[in-house]
């Protein structure tokens, strides 16, 4: 079984990416990969730059639709059956400079270190300033909620790893947390907000001989795709088939 990889580069266009996958699929059976991943950055890039509507995003959707069609047509043309799982890792929400939270308006600059910022933010207090930081950061805010890492709601499944900073803030979807408000007007899109917000939902399409036709399934967490893929390619693990069918149902996954 072959094992190939190429480093991600935005200098490689989508047509080249599809053609690379099709070249791998043309190999003899003993050299053909059983599992191939393919990423298109076009829609994410358009969403960040143009928000969730507009000509840039529309053009990106049309382009990727054509790229996927080329992949399917190429596989059909070489009579190579394949199970396709098409998904994204997140949704996208519109953002703008009008919906910003400037941390410098809440805390003295020398009382904290901002580790991450944007659709969420993480902090640590500078020496001797923990009480001051908590007093202001953990207070009620109009468009943002902050927690000590050990107090982040369990539904986020986040906060237990030692590398996660001591304080975590999550804004309302579409708001941006920054060290200071932007002095210039801007708009665009972002992700990383509450994963249970409908704006953060992503796409899931499964097609191929392993899947039942015309089946619609309910919402699920993206991590459930892992046992589905393990089951499809026959990786060891007794729970892969059970876990996959528990989420997607026997109607979707055919024997």
C-alpha positions as CSV (number, residue, x, y, z in Angstrom):
1,X,0.0,0.0,0.0
2,X,1.4,3.4,-0.9
3,X,1.9,6.2,1.5
4,X,2.2,9.7,-0.1
5,X,1.8,13.2,1.2
6,X,2.4,16.7,-0.1
7,X,2.8,19.8,2.1
8,X,-0.1,22.2,2.0
9,X,0.5,25.3,-0.1
10,X,-1.9,27.9,-1.2
11,X,0.3,28.2,-4.3
12,X,-1.1,24.9,-5.5
13,X,-4.5,25.5,-7.1
14,X,-7.6,23.3,-6.7
15,X,-7.3,21.7,-10.2
16,X,-3.8,20.6,-9.4
17,X,-5.0,19.1,-6.1
18,X,-7.8,17.1,-7.8
19,X,-5.4,15.9,-10.5
20,X,-3.0,14.7,-7.8
21,X,-5.7,12.6,-6.2
22,X,-6.8,11.2,-9.5
23,X,-3.2,10.3,-10.4
24,X,-3.0,8.3,-7.1
25,X,-6.3,6.6,-7.9
26,X,-4.9,5.5,-11.3
27,X,-2.2,3.4,-9.7
28,X,-2.3,-0.4,-9.8
29,X,-4.3,-2.0,-6.9
30,X,-1.2,-2.9,-4.9
31,X,0.1,0.7,-5.0
32,X,-3.2,2.6,-4.8
33,X,-3.9,4.4,-1.5
34,X,-7.0,3.2,0.3
35,X,-7.5,6.5,2.1
36,X,-6.9,9.9,0.6
37,X,-7.6,13.3,2.1
38,X,-8.1,16.5,0.0
39,X,-8.5,20.0,1.3
40,X,-9.8,23.1,-0.5
41,X,-9.1,26.4,1.3
42,X,-11.0,28.5,-1.2
43,X,-14.3,28.9,0.7
44,X,-12.6,29.5,4.1
45,X,-10.5,32.2,2.5
46,X,-13.5,33.8,0.9
47,X,-15.5,33.7,4.1
48,X,-12.8,35.4,6.1
49,X,-12.3,38.1,3.5
50,X,-15.9,38.7,2.3
51,X,-18.1,37.4,5.2
52,X,-20.9,35.0,4.8
53,X,-22.4,36.6,1.7
54,X,-21.2,38.4,-1.4
55,X,-19.7,37.8,-4.8
56,X,-16.4,36.4,-3.4
57,X,-18.0,33.7,-1.5
58,X,-20.5,32.9,-4.3
59,X,-17.6,32.5,-6.7
60,X,-15.8,30.2,-4.2
61,X,-18.8,27.9,-3.8
62,X,-19.2,27.6,-7.6
63,X,-15.4,26.9,-8.0
64,X,-15.4,24.1,-5.3
65,X,-18.6,22.6,-6.7
66,X,-16.8,22.3,-10.0
67,X,-13.7,20.8,-8.4
68,X,-15.7,18.1,-6.7
69,X,-17.5,17.4,-9.9
70,X,-14.2,17.0,-11.7
71,X,-13.1,14.5,-9.0
72,X,-16.2,12.5,-9.3
73,X,-16.1,12.5,-13.1
74,X,-12.4,11.4,-13.0
75,X,-13.2,8.5,-10.7
76,X,-16.1,7.4,-12.9
77,X,-14.0,7.8,-16.0
78,X,-11.4,5.3,-14.7
79,X,-14.2,3.0,-13.3
80,X,-12.7,3.4,-9.8
81,X,-15.3,3.1,-7.0
82,X,-14.8,5.3,-4.0
83,X,-16.6,6.4,-0.9
84,X,-16.6,10.2,-0.7
85,X,-17.0,12.0,2.6
86,X,-17.3,15.8,2.0
87,X,-17.3,18.0,5.1
88,X,-15.9,21.2,6.6
89,X,-14.4,21.8,10.1
90,X,-16.5,24.8,11.0
91,X,-19.1,27.3,9.8
92,X,-18.5,31.1,9.4
93,X,-20.1,34.2,11.0
94,X,-20.0,37.8,9.8
95,X,-17.7,40.1,11.7
96,X,-16.9,43.8,11.6
97,X,-15.0,46.5,13.4
98,X,-18.4,47.6,14.8
99,X,-18.5,44.5,17.0
100,X,-15.2,44.6,18.8
101,X,-14.3,44.2,22.5
102,X,-11.2,46.1,23.5
103,X,-9.5,44.4,26.5
104,X,-7.5,47.7,27.1
105,X,-10.9,49.1,28.2
106,X,-11.2,46.5,30.9
107,X,-7.7,45.8,32.2
108,X,-4.5,47.7,32.7
109,X,-2.0,46.7,29.9
110,X,0.6,45.6,32.4
111,X,-1.8,43.3,34.4
112,X,-2.2,40.6,31.8
113,X,-0.7,38.8,28.8
114,X,-3.1,38.0,26.0
115,X,-2.2,34.6,24.5
116,X,-4.9,34.3,21.8
117,X,-7.5,36.7,20.4
118,X,-10.3,36.9,17.9
119,X,-13.3,34.7,18.0
120,X,-12.1,33.7,21.5
121,X,-9.4,34.9,23.8
122,X,-7.1,33.5,26.4
123,X,-5.1,35.3,29.1
124,X,-2.7,34.9,32.0
125,X,-2.1,37.4,34.7
126,X,1.2,39.1,35.2
127,X,3.0,38.6,38.5
128,X,0.9,40.0,41.4
129,X,-2.1,40.9,39.2
130,X,-4.2,37.8,39.4
131,X,-6.8,39.3,41.7
132,X,-7.0,42.5,39.7
133,X,-7.4,40.5,36.4
134,X,-10.1,38.3,37.9
135,X,-12.1,41.2,39.3
136,X,-12.4,42.8,35.9
137,X,-12.2,39.9,33.5
138,X,-14.6,37.6,35.3
139,X,-17.3,40.3,35.8
140,X,-20.4,40.5,33.7
141,X,-19.9,41.9,30.2
142,X,-22.4,42.8,27.5
143,X,-21.1,40.7,24.7
144,X,-18.5,38.4,26.3
145,X,-18.3,35.7,29.0
146,X,-15.0,34.8,30.7
147,X,-14.1,31.8,32.9
148,X,-11.2,30.4,34.8
149,X,-10.1,27.4,32.6
150,X,-11.3,24.9,35.2
151,X,-14.8,26.5,35.2
152,X,-15.4,26.5,31.4
153,X,-18.8,24.8,30.9
154,X,-18.4,21.0,30.3
155,X,-20.3,21.1,27.0
156,X,-17.3,22.8,25.4
157,X,-15.0,19.9,26.3
158,X,-12.2,22.4,26.8
159,X,-10.0,23.6,29.6
160,X,-8.4,20.5,31.1
161,X,-5.1,20.4,29.2
162,X,-2.2,22.0,31.0
163,X,-1.2,24.1,27.9
164,X,-4.5,25.9,27.9
165,X,-4.0,29.4,29.5
166,X,-5.7,30.1,32.9
167,X,-8.4,32.4,31.6
168,X,-10.7,31.9,28.6
169,X,-13.2,34.4,27.1
170,X,-15.9,33.7,24.5
171,X,-17.7,36.5,22.8
172,X,-21.1,36.5,21.2
173,X,-21.0,35.0,17.8
174,X,-19.8,37.7,15.3
175,X,-17.9,39.7,17.9
176,X,-14.1,40.0,18.1
177,X,-11.9,40.2,21.2
178,X,-8.7,42.2,20.7
179,X,-6.2,44.0,22.8
180,X,-7.7,47.3,21.5
181,X,-10.5,48.3,19.1
182,X,-9.5,48.7,15.5
183,X,-8.9,52.4,14.5
184,X,-10.0,51.6,10.9
185,X,-13.3,50.1,9.7
186,X,-13.3,46.5,8.4
187,X,-15.6,43.6,7.8
188,X,-15.3,39.9,7.1
189,X,-16.0,36.6,8.6
190,X,-14.6,34.3,11.3
191,X,-15.1,31.0,13.2
192,X,-14.1,29.6,16.5
193,X,-17.2,30.8,18.3
194,X,-19.6,28.7,20.4
195,X,-19.6,25.4,18.4
196,X,-23.3,24.9,19.2
197,X,-24.3,28.1,17.5
198,X,-26.1,27.3,14.2
199,X,-23.6,29.7,12.4
200,X,-20.8,27.3,13.3
201,X,-22.5,24.3,11.7
202,X,-20.7,22.6,8.8
203,X,-21.5,20.5,5.8
204,X,-21.6,16.7,5.6
205,X,-22.2,14.7,2.4
206,X,-21.4,11.0,2.1
207,X,-21.6,9.2,-1.3
208,X,-20.4,5.9,-2.5
209,X,-21.0,2.1,-2.4
210,X,-20.8,2.1,1.4
211,X,-23.6,4.5,1.8
212,X,-27.4,4.1,1.4
213,X,-28.9,6.5,-1.1
214,X,-31.2,9.4,-0.2
215,X,-30.6,9.1,3.6
216,X,-30.8,12.2,5.7
217,X,-29.3,12.2,9.2
218,X,-29.5,14.6,12.2
219,X,-26.9,16.8,13.7
220,X,-23.7,15.3,15.1
221,X,-20.3,16.4,16.3
222,X,-17.6,16.5,13.6
223,X,-15.4,14.2,15.7
224,X,-17.9,11.4,14.9
225,X,-16.4,11.3,11.4
226,X,-13.3,9.6,12.7
227,X,-14.9,6.3,13.6
228,X,-16.8,6.4,10.4
229,X,-13.6,6.7,8.4
230,X,-12.0,4.0,10.5
231,X,-14.9,1.7,9.7
232,X,-14.8,2.5,5.9
233,X,-11.1,1.7,5.5
234,X,-11.1,-1.3,7.9
235,X,-8.7,0.0,10.5
236,X,-8.5,-2.1,13.7
237,X,-10.8,-1.2,16.5
238,X,-13.8,-3.1,17.6
239,X,-15.9,0.0,18.4
240,X,-15.4,1.7,15.0
241,X,-18.4,0.1,13.3
242,X,-20.5,0.4,16.4
243,X,-19.6,4.0,17.0
244,X,-20.2,4.9,13.4
245,X,-23.6,3.2,13.2
246,X,-24.6,4.7,16.6
247,X,-24.1,8.2,15.1
248,X,-25.0,7.8,11.5
249,X,-27.5,4.9,11.7
250,X,-27.6,1.6,9.8
251,X,-29.6,3.2,7.0
252,X,-26.6,5.3,5.9
253,X,-23.8,2.8,6.4
254,X,-24.4,-0.3,4.1
255,X,-22.6,-3.6,4.6
